Amino acid sequence: MDAVFKALADPTRRRLLDELFREDGQTLSALEERFTMTRFGVMKHLKQLEEADLVVTKRRGREKLHFLNPVPIRLVHDRWVSKYAEPWAAALSDLKNRLE
């Protein structure tokens, strides 16, 4: 889970994930066009996202396609966000019931 937090901490990597959410299965060249950094820089960020299992790749001929893997983000949500949101949701539900 630490690798996921480290990967999500960088705004460029979050933007890469947003681009893959918008259009999944993109090549390095397609992703590179959307950034003002070198190809090597984009590759470096993608590698960190792959190590955190946030991006998975698949070869299609000579191309390497990059796909968003939302499972690690969901696990972070389930572990951290949902347990803190539950008391608020329960309180709002209780308030609704009392008002009715």
DSSP file (Angstrom, degrees, kcal/mol; ACC not computed):
  #  RESIDUE AA STRUCTURE BP1 BP2  ACC     N-H-->O    O-->H-N    N-H-->O    O-->H-N    TCO  KAPPA ALPHA  PHI   PSI    X-CA   Y-CA   Z-CA
    1    1 A M     >        0   0    0      0, 0.0     4,-2.0     0, 0.0     5,-0.2   0.000 360.0 360.0 360.0 -28.4    0.0    0.0    0.0
    2    2 A D  H  >  +     0   0    0      1,-0.2     4,-2.5     2,-0.2     5,-0.2   0.879 360.0  55.0 -61.6 -37.6    3.0    2.3    0.5
    3    3 A A  H  > S+     0   0    0      2,-0.2     4,-2.3     1,-0.2    -1,-0.2   0.859 106.6  51.5 -64.5 -34.8    3.8    2.1   -3.2
    4    4 A V  H  > S+     0   0    0      2,-0.2     4,-2.6     1,-0.2    -2,-0.2   0.939 111.0  46.4 -67.1 -47.1    0.3    3.2   -4.1
    5    5 A F  H  X S+     0   0    0     -4,-2.0     4,-1.1     1,-0.2    -2,-0.2   0.906 113.4  49.9 -61.7 -41.2    0.5    6.2   -1.8
    6    6 A K  H  < S+     0   0    0     -4,-2.5     4,-0.4     1,-0.2     3,-0.3   0.910 112.6  47.1 -63.7 -41.9    4.0    7.1   -3.2
    7    7 A A  H >< S+     0   0    0     -4,-2.3     3,-0.8     1,-0.2    -2,-0.2   0.895 113.4  47.7 -67.0 -40.0    2.7    6.8   -6.7
    8    8 A L  H 3< S+     0   0    0     -4,-2.6    -1,-0.2     1,-0.2    -2,-0.2   0.639  95.1  76.4 -76.7 -13.6   -0.4    8.9   -6.1
    9    9 A A  T 3< S+     0   0    0     -4,-1.1    -1,-0.2    -3,-0.3    -2,-0.2   0.739  81.3  78.3 -69.4 -22.1    1.7   11.6   -4.3
   10   10 A D  S <> S-     0   0    0     -3,-0.8     4,-2.0    -4,-0.4     5,-0.2  -0.761  71.6-147.6 -94.7 129.2    3.0   13.0   -7.6
   11   11 A P  H  > S+     0   0    0      0, 0.0     4,-2.1     0, 0.0    -1,-0.1   0.831  98.5  55.9 -64.1 -31.5    0.7   15.2   -9.7
   12   12 A T  H  > S+     0   0    0      2,-0.2     4,-2.1     1,-0.2     5,-0.1   0.913 108.4  47.1 -66.7 -41.4    2.2   14.0  -13.0
   13   13 A R  H  > S+     0   0    0      2,-0.2     4,-2.2     1,-0.2    -1,-0.2   0.880 110.9  51.9 -68.1 -36.9    1.4   10.4  -12.1
   14   14 A R  H  X S+     0   0    0     -4,-2.0     4,-2.1     1,-0.2    -1,-0.2   0.895 109.6  50.4 -64.0 -37.9   -2.1   11.3  -11.1
   15   15 A R  H  X S+     0   0    0     -4,-2.1     4,-2.3     2,-0.2    -2,-0.2   0.886 107.3  53.5 -67.3 -38.0   -2.5   13.1  -14.4
   16   16 A L  H  X S+     0   0    0     -4,-2.1     4,-2.1     2,-0.2    -2,-0.2   0.919 109.2  49.1 -60.6 -42.9   -1.2    9.9  -16.2
   17   17 A L  H  X S+     0   0    0     -4,-2.2     4,-2.1     1,-0.2    -2,-0.2   0.891 109.3  52.7 -63.2 -39.0   -3.9    7.9  -14.4
   18   18 A D  H  X S+     0   0    0     -4,-2.1     4,-2.3     2,-0.2    -2,-0.2   0.902 108.4  50.5 -61.9 -40.7   -6.5   10.5  -15.4
   19   19 A E  H  X S+     0   0    0     -4,-2.3     4,-2.2     1,-0.2    -2,-0.2   0.889 111.5  47.5 -64.9 -39.0   -5.4   10.1  -19.0
   20   20 A L  H  < S+     0   0    0     -4,-2.1    48,-0.3     2,-0.2    -1,-0.2   0.822 110.3  52.5 -72.5 -29.8   -5.7    6.4  -18.8
   21   21 A F  H  < S+     0   0    0     -4,-2.1     3,-0.3    -5,-0.2    -2,-0.2   0.907 110.4  48.6 -67.2 -41.1   -9.1    6.7  -17.2
   22   22 A R  H  < S+     0   0    0     -4,-2.3     2,-0.3     1,-0.3    -2,-0.2   0.914 135.7   5.8 -63.9 -44.3  -10.2    8.9  -20.1
   23   23 A E  S  < S-     0   0    0     -4,-2.2    -1,-0.3    -5,-0.1     3,-0.3  -0.848  80.4-153.3-146.3 103.7   -8.9    6.5  -22.7
   24   24 A D  S    S+     0   0    0     -3,-0.3    43,-0.2    -2,-0.3    -3,-0.1  -0.384  70.5  38.7 -77.7 153.5   -7.6    3.1  -21.6
   25   25 A G  S    S+     0   0    0     41,-1.4     2,-0.2     1,-0.2    42,-0.2   0.891  75.4 162.7  79.4  41.9   -5.0    1.2  -23.5
   26   26 A Q  B     -A   66   0A   0     40,-1.4    40,-2.5    -3,-0.3    -1,-0.2  -0.628  33.8-124.7 -94.9 152.2   -2.7    4.0  -24.7
   27   27 A T     >  -     0   0    0     -2,-0.2     4,-2.0    38,-0.2     5,-0.2  -0.410  29.6-106.5 -83.8 166.8    0.8    3.6  -26.0
   28   28 A L  H  > S+     0   0    0     36,-0.5     4,-2.9     1,-0.2     5,-0.2   0.904 121.5  54.0 -59.1 -42.5    3.8    5.5  -24.5
   29   29 A S  H  > S+     0   0    0      1,-0.2     4,-1.5     2,-0.2    -1,-0.2   0.907 107.6  49.5 -61.0 -42.9    3.8    7.8  -27.6
   30   30 A A  H  4 S+     0   0    0      1,-0.2     4,-0.4     2,-0.2    -1,-0.2   0.899 115.1  43.8 -64.6 -40.3    0.1    8.7  -27.1
   31   31 A L  H >< S+     0   0    0     -4,-2.0     3,-1.4     1,-0.2     4,-0.2   0.888 108.4  58.4 -70.2 -39.2    0.7    9.5  -23.5
   32   32 A E  H >< S+     0   0    0     -4,-2.9     3,-1.7     1,-0.3     5,-0.3   0.839  95.2  64.8 -60.6 -34.6    3.9   11.4  -24.2
   33   33 A E  T 3< S+     0   0    0     -4,-1.5    -1,-0.3     1,-0.3    -2,-0.2   0.755  98.4  55.3 -61.0 -24.7    2.0   13.8  -26.5
   34   34 A R  T <  S+     0   0    0     -3,-1.4     2,-0.3    -4,-0.4    -1,-0.3   0.444 101.6  67.9 -90.7  -0.1    0.0   15.1  -23.6
   35   35 A F  S <  S-     0   0    0     -3,-1.7     2,-0.4    -4,-0.2     7,-0.1  -0.894  71.9-136.9-124.8 150.8    2.9   16.1  -21.4
   36   36 A T  S    S+     0   0    0     -2,-0.3     2,-0.3     2,-0.0    -3,-0.1  -0.318  77.7  88.4 -98.4  49.2    5.7   18.7  -21.6
   37   37 A M  S    S-     0   0    0     -2,-0.4    -2,-0.2    -5,-0.3     5,-0.0  -0.872  84.2 -82.2-136.8 171.2    8.4   16.3  -20.6
   38   38 A T     >  -     0   0    0     -2,-0.3     4,-2.0     1,-0.1     5,-0.2  -0.239  38.1-111.1 -72.0 162.7   10.7   14.0  -22.3
   39   39 A R  H  > S+     0   0    0      1,-0.2     4,-2.5     2,-0.2     5,-0.2   0.893 121.1  55.3 -57.9 -41.4    9.8   10.5  -23.3
   40   40 A F  H  > S+     0   0    0      1,-0.2     4,-2.3     2,-0.2    -1,-0.2   0.886 104.8  52.9 -61.0 -39.5   12.2    9.2  -20.6
   41   41 A G  H  > S+     0   0    0      2,-0.2     4,-1.9     1,-0.2    -1,-0.2   0.918 110.2  46.4 -63.0 -44.3   10.4   11.3  -18.0
   42   42 A V  H  X S+     0   0    0     -4,-2.0     4,-2.6     1,-0.2    -2,-0.2   0.909 111.9  52.3 -63.8 -41.6    7.0    9.8  -18.9
   43   43 A M  H  X S+     0   0    0     -4,-2.5     4,-2.4     1,-0.2    -2,-0.2   0.896 107.1  53.0 -60.4 -40.7    8.5    6.3  -18.9
   44   44 A K  H  X S+     0   0    0     -4,-2.3     4,-1.6     2,-0.2    -1,-0.2   0.913 111.2  45.3 -62.7 -43.6    9.9    6.9  -15.4
   45   45 A H  H  X S+     0   0    0     -4,-1.9     4,-2.0     1,-0.2    -2,-0.2   0.906 112.1  51.5 -67.4 -41.4    6.5    7.9  -14.1
   46   46 A L  H  X S+     0   0    0     -4,-2.6     4,-2.4     1,-0.2    -2,-0.2   0.881 106.3  55.5 -62.2 -37.9    4.8    4.9  -15.8
   47   47 A K  H  X S+     0   0    0     -4,-2.4     4,-2.4     1,-0.2    -1,-0.2   0.912 107.6  48.3 -61.8 -42.3    7.4    2.5  -14.3
   48   48 A Q  H  X S+     0   0    0     -4,-1.6     4,-1.4     1,-0.2    -1,-0.2   0.879 111.2  50.5 -66.8 -36.6    6.5    3.8  -10.8
   49   49 A L  H  <>S+     0   0    0     -4,-2.0     5,-2.5     2,-0.2     6,-1.1   0.873 110.6  50.0 -67.1 -36.5    2.8    3.4  -11.5
   50   50 A E  H ><5S+     0   0    0     -4,-2.4     3,-1.5     4,-0.2    -2,-0.2   0.902 107.3  53.6 -66.6 -41.0    3.4   -0.2  -12.8
   51   51 A E  H 3<5S+     0   0    0     -4,-2.4    -1,-0.2     1,-0.3    -2,-0.2   0.816 109.2  48.9 -64.0 -29.9    5.4   -1.0   -9.6
   52   52 A A  T 3<5S-     0   0    0     -4,-1.4    -1,-0.3   -49,-0.2    -2,-0.2   0.419 115.0-121.2 -86.7   1.0    2.4    0.1   -7.5
   53   53 A D  T < 5S+     0   0    0     -3,-1.5    -3,-0.2     2,-0.2    18,-0.1   0.697  82.0 120.1  65.4  21.7    0.2   -2.0   -9.8
   54   54 A L  S   <S+     0   0    0     -5,-2.5    15,-3.0     1,-0.2     2,-0.4   0.679  75.2  39.5 -85.0 -20.0   -1.8    1.0  -10.7
   55   55 A V  E     -B   68   0A   0     -6,-1.1     2,-0.3    13,-0.2    -2,-0.2  -0.997  69.1-169.3-129.9 134.3   -1.0    0.5  -14.4
   56   56 A V  E     -B   67   0A   0     11,-2.5    11,-3.1    -2,-0.4     2,-0.3  -0.909  12.2-146.5-118.9 151.9   -0.8   -2.8  -16.2
   57   57 A T  E     -B   66   0A   0     -2,-0.3     2,-0.3     9,-0.2     9,-0.2  -0.817  11.4-170.0-120.4 157.9    0.7   -3.3  -19.7
   58   58 A K  E     -B   65   0A   0      7,-1.9     7,-3.0    -2,-0.3     2,-0.4  -0.985  21.2-129.8-145.6 133.1   -0.1   -5.6  -22.6
   59   59 A R  E     -B   64   0A   0     -2,-0.3     2,-0.4     5,-0.2     5,-0.2  -0.675  20.5-178.8 -84.7 135.8    1.9   -6.1  -25.7
   60   60 A R  E >   -B   63   0A   0      3,-2.7     3,-2.0    -2,-0.4     2,-0.4  -0.846  66.5 -59.2-132.4  95.6    0.2   -5.9  -29.0
   61   61 A G  T 3  S-     0   0    0     -2,-0.4    -1,-0.0     1,-0.3     0, 0.0  -0.549 120.5 -16.9  66.1-124.1    2.7   -6.6  -31.7
   62   62 A R  T 3  S+     0   0    0     -2,-0.4    -1,-0.3    -3,-0.1     2,-0.2   0.544 122.3  92.0 -88.2  -8.3    5.4   -4.0  -31.4
   63   63 A E  E <   - B   0  60A   0     -3,-2.0    -3,-2.7   -36,-0.0     2,-0.5  -0.588  62.3-150.9 -90.5 149.1    3.2   -1.7  -29.2
   64   64 A K  E     - B   0  59A   0     -2,-0.2   -36,-0.5    -5,-0.2     2,-0.3  -0.972  17.8-156.1-116.8 114.3    3.0   -1.8  -25.4
   65   65 A L  E     - B   0  58A   0     -7,-3.0    -7,-1.9    -2,-0.5     2,-0.5  -0.709   3.0-145.4 -95.6 142.4   -0.4   -0.7  -24.2
   66   66 A H  E     -AB  26  57A   0    -40,-2.5   -41,-1.4    -2,-0.3   -40,-1.4  -0.907  16.1-172.2-110.7 131.3   -0.9    0.8  -20.8
   67   67 A F  E     - B   0  56A   0    -11,-3.1   -11,-2.5    -2,-0.5     2,-0.3  -0.949  25.2-116.6-125.5 142.6   -4.1    0.2  -18.9
   68   68 A L  E     - B   0  55A   0     -2,-0.4   -13,-0.2   -48,-0.3   -14,-0.1  -0.580  20.0-159.6 -74.1 134.3   -5.5    1.7  -15.6
   69   69 A N        -     0   0    0    -15,-3.0     4,-0.4    -2,-0.3    -1,-0.0  -0.919   9.2-177.7-114.2 101.8   -5.9   -0.8  -12.8
   70   70 A P     >  +     0   0    0      0, 0.0     4,-2.2     0, 0.0     3,-0.2   0.554  59.9  91.9 -79.0  -6.2   -8.3    0.7  -10.3
   71   71 A V  H  > S+     0   0    0      1,-0.2     4,-2.4     2,-0.2     5,-0.2   0.915  83.7  49.7 -59.3 -48.3   -8.1   -2.1   -7.7
   72   72 A P  H  > S+     0   0    0      0, 0.0     4,-1.8     0, 0.0    -1,-0.2   0.872 111.2  50.8 -60.5 -33.9   -5.3   -0.6   -5.6
   73   73 A I  H  > S+     0   0    0     -4,-0.4     4,-2.3    -3,-0.2    -2,-0.2   0.901 109.7  50.4 -67.8 -39.6   -7.1    2.7   -5.4
   74   74 A R  H  X S+     0   0    0     -4,-2.2     4,-3.0     2,-0.2    -1,-0.2   0.888 107.8  53.3 -64.4 -38.7  -10.3    0.9   -4.3
   75   75 A L  H  X S+     0   0    0     -4,-2.4     4,-2.3     2,-0.2    -1,-0.2   0.890 108.6  49.4 -63.8 -38.6   -8.3   -1.0   -1.6
   76   76 A V  H  X>S+     0   0    0     -4,-1.8     4,-3.0     2,-0.2     5,-0.8   0.927 112.1  49.3 -63.6 -44.1   -7.0    2.4   -0.3
   77   77 A H  I  <>S+     0   0    0     -4,-2.3     5,-2.8     1,-0.2     4,-0.4   0.945 112.7  46.3 -58.9 -49.3  -10.6    3.7   -0.3
   78   78 A D  I  <5S+     0   0    0     -4,-3.0     5,-0.3     1,-0.2    -1,-0.2   0.874 118.3  42.6 -62.5 -37.4  -11.9    0.6    1.5
   79   79 A R  I  <5S+     0   0    0     -4,-2.3    -2,-0.2    -5,-0.2    -1,-0.2   0.895 133.7   9.3 -77.1 -41.7   -9.1    0.7    4.1
   80   80 A W  I  X5S+     0   0    0     -4,-3.0     4,-0.8    -5,-0.2    -3,-0.2   0.854 126.4  41.4-111.5 -48.4   -8.9    4.4    4.8
   81   81 A V  I >><S+     0   0    0     -5,-0.8     4,-1.8    -4,-0.4     3,-0.7   0.945 110.0  51.9 -75.3 -48.7  -11.7    6.5    3.4
   82   82 A S  H 3><S+     0   0    0     -5,-2.8     4,-1.8     1,-0.3    -1,-0.2   0.861 105.9  54.1 -62.3 -36.9  -14.8    4.4    4.0
   83   83 A K  H 34 S+     0   0    0     -6,-0.3    -1,-0.3    -5,-0.3    -2,-0.2   0.819 112.8  44.0 -69.4 -27.2  -14.1    3.9    7.7
   84   84 A Y  H << S+     0   0    0     -4,-0.8     4,-0.5    -3,-0.7    -1,-0.2   0.754 114.0  50.0 -85.2 -24.8  -13.9    7.6    8.3
   85   85 A A  H  X S+     0   0    0     -4,-1.8     4,-2.3     1,-0.2     3,-0.3   0.752  93.3  77.5 -81.7 -25.1  -16.9    8.4    6.1
   86   86 A E  H  X S+     0   0    0     -4,-1.8     4,-2.7     1,-0.2     5,-0.2   0.892  90.3  51.3 -56.0 -47.8  -19.2    5.8    7.8
   87   87 A P  H  > S+     0   0    0      0, 0.0     4,-2.3     0, 0.0    -1,-0.2   0.890 111.9  48.7 -59.7 -36.8  -19.9    7.8   11.0
   88   88 A W  H  > S+     0   0    0     -4,-0.5     4,-2.4    -3,-0.3    -2,-0.2   0.923 112.2  47.5 -67.5 -43.6  -21.0   10.8    8.8
   89   89 A A  H  X S+     0   0    0     -4,-2.3     4,-2.2     1,-0.2    -1,-0.2   0.909 113.0  49.1 -64.0 -41.7  -23.2    8.7    6.6
   90   90 A A  H  X S+     0   0    0     -4,-2.7     4,-2.5    -5,-0.2    -1,-0.2   0.905 111.1  49.9 -64.2 -41.5  -24.8    7.0    9.7
   91   91 A A  H  X S+     0   0    0     -4,-2.3     4,-2.5    -5,-0.2    -2,-0.2   0.907 111.6  48.0 -64.5 -41.8  -25.4   10.4   11.3
   92   92 A L  H  X S+     0   0    0     -4,-2.4     4,-2.3     2,-0.2    -1,-0.2   0.891 112.0  49.8 -65.8 -39.3  -27.1   11.8    8.2
   93   93 A S  H  X S+     0   0    0     -4,-2.2     4,-2.3     2,-0.2    -2,-0.2   0.914 111.5  48.8 -64.2 -43.3  -29.2    8.7    7.9
   94   94 A D  H  X S+     0   0    0     -4,-2.5     4,-2.2     2,-0.2    -2,-0.2   0.912 110.7  50.6 -63.0 -43.5  -30.2    9.0   11.5
   95   95 A L  H  X S+     0   0    0     -4,-2.5     4,-2.4     2,-0.2    -2,-0.2   0.912 109.7  51.0 -60.3 -44.1  -31.1   12.7   11.0
   96   96 A K  H  X S+     0   0    0     -4,-2.3     4,-1.7     1,-0.2    -2,-0.2   0.924 110.2  49.2 -59.9 -45.6  -33.2   11.9    8.0
   97   97 A N  H  < S+     0   0    0     -4,-2.3    -1,-0.2     1,-0.2    -2,-0.2   0.889 111.7  48.8 -62.4 -40.2  -35.1    9.2   10.0
   98   98 A R  H  < S+     0   0    0     -4,-2.2    -1,-0.2     1,-0.2    -2,-0.2   0.883 110.3  51.0 -67.9 -38.4  -35.7   11.6   12.9
   99   99 A L  H  <        0   0    0     -4,-2.4    -1,-0.2     1,-0.3    -2,-0.2   0.815 360.0 360.0 -69.8 -29.7  -37.0   14.4   10.5
  100  100 A E     <        0   0    0     -4,-1.7    -1,-0.3    -5,-0.2    -2,-0.2   0.485 360.0 360.0 -78.4 360.0  -39.4   12.0    8.8
